[in-house]
């Protein structure tokens, strides 16, 4: 069975706890991740400019993401960018979704992906909260496994699943409430 294709917008790949969970869920075959060099460049810039990471730190993170998901990169999308009708700065993400056949774009900027720009392609934009709720509905046990794996991997400082959920609540409050219910 082919995996569900999902474009991750840059804003959901910047927060460490959210990015870590999303990438671990993709590694667990809960979905197939899709991104573009433009998305990764935006992640890099945001890490440096907004979060004060060094260029070397940002580059290491991007390199690790690319190495972990070598098939995630979409490169055939530029020819479609000019035909997209969503916000101009995010047309590359929609073009990547169309090119790859992704069904969902996960983004914190819903206003940049209005429904009228997506419906003709049968693509839906979802917030991280909506998407994590979908993953939880799809496979609660696997979400639990991913959270446990994430907690076990964090050692400096060590974190529990509850610590991770507390951090995820900033980006996915309904998911956290539902998971804890």
N, C-alpha and C positions, 0 to 999 in steps of 0.2 A: 504494500500500500504506500503510495507516495506521501511524503510528509507535507503538511500544511505550510505554505510559504508565507513569510512575514517580513516586511521591510521595517527595520528599526530606524527611526529618525534619530538624529544626533542627540537631541535633548534627553532621550531615554538611555543613551549609552554613556552619558557623562557621570551621573551620580554613581559612585562606586558600588553601593549596596544593590541598587536596582540593576545596573549593568551586570554585576556578578551573578545575580539571580537569573536574569534573562539568558545570559550565555550558558550558565549551567543547565537551564531548562532545554536550551537548544542542543547541548551536548548529550542530554538524556533522551534525545529524539522526540521531544514534545512538539517540536515544530522545526522547520528549516529556516535559518536566518538568511536575510538578504540585506546587503548594503552596497554603497558606491564609494569611490574615492572621495567624492564631494562630502558624503556623510562623515567619513573618517577624518577628513581634513577639518570639518567643523568641530568634531569631537576634540581633535588635537588643539585647535585654536581656543576653544572654550576652556579646556583644561589649563592652558597656559595663561590666557588673558583673565578669565573669570575666577579660576580656582588657584592661581598662583603656582601651578606646577612648573617645573623647569622644562625646557624643550626636550631634554634627554628623558625625563620621566614620561612626558606625553608620548614621545616617539616609542619608548619601550612598551607602553600600554597598547598603542596601536599595532606595533609589531607582534605582540603576544596575541592580540585579537585575530589578526590576519593569519598567524601561524595555526591557531586553534581552529579556525574556520576558513580554510583555503578556498572552499567552494562558495562562500557567501558573496564574494565580490561580483557585481554585475557591471559589465563594461559596454554592453551594446545599447544602452539607454539614451545616449546623447542625441541621437537622430529624432527622438520623440519629444524632447524637452520643449521645443517651441510650440508643439501642439497641445500641451497641457494648459488647463485654464485655472488651476489653483494659484495660490500665492507664488509670484515669480521666484522668490528665493527658495522655495521648496518644490519647484517643478521637477527637479532632478529626482527627488524621492518618488513622486508619482510615476514618472517615466520609468524608473527602476521597477516599480511594482507592476506596471503594465508589461514591460519587457520580460520580466521573470515569471509572470503569471501569479504573482502574490495576491492573496485574497484580503490581506489586512496590512495597514500601515499603523504602527504603534508610534504615537506622538504625544507630546505634552502641549502641542500647539494646534488644537483642533480647528481654530479659525483659519489656519493656513490650508486646510483640506476640506473645503465646504462640500456637502453631499452632492451638489449639482456638478461638481468637477469629478466625482468618483463613480456615480451610479452607472454611467454608460460603460464603465470598465468592470462592473461588479466587484469593486474594491470598497472596503470599509475602513475608515479611520477610527482608531480606538485609543483612548487614554491608556496609560500603563495600568491604571486601576481596572478598567474594563477588560483588558487583555489578561491580566493575572486572574481575574475572576473567571474568565473563560478557561484558563489552564486548570484552575481549581475544580471547576465543574467537569472538565474532561477527565482529570485523573488526580484525585485528592491524594492518593497514596504516593504518586510520583512527585507531586509538589512537596509533600512531607520529606521524601527522600532527598530532593534537591536542597531544601532548607537545611536538612541535617548535614549534607555534604558541605554546604557553604559554611555552616557553623564550625564543623571539624577542621576546615581548611584555614580558618582565621585564628592566628596564634599571637599576633602582635598588634593590638591586644587580643586576647582570647574573647570569643563571643559565643553566646548561646543562641539557640533558635529564637528565644524570646527577645534577645537583643536585636537580632536581625529583623524580626517582625516590627519591633519598635521603630527601627530606622526606615523600614519599608512603608510604614504608616504615613510618612510624609508624602509619598508618591502614590500610594495605593491603599488609602484608608479603608475602603469597603472590603477589599481583599483581606486585609488583616482581620477585620471584624468577623468576616465570614469564616476565615480559616480557624479562628479561635472559638467559634461557636460550637 
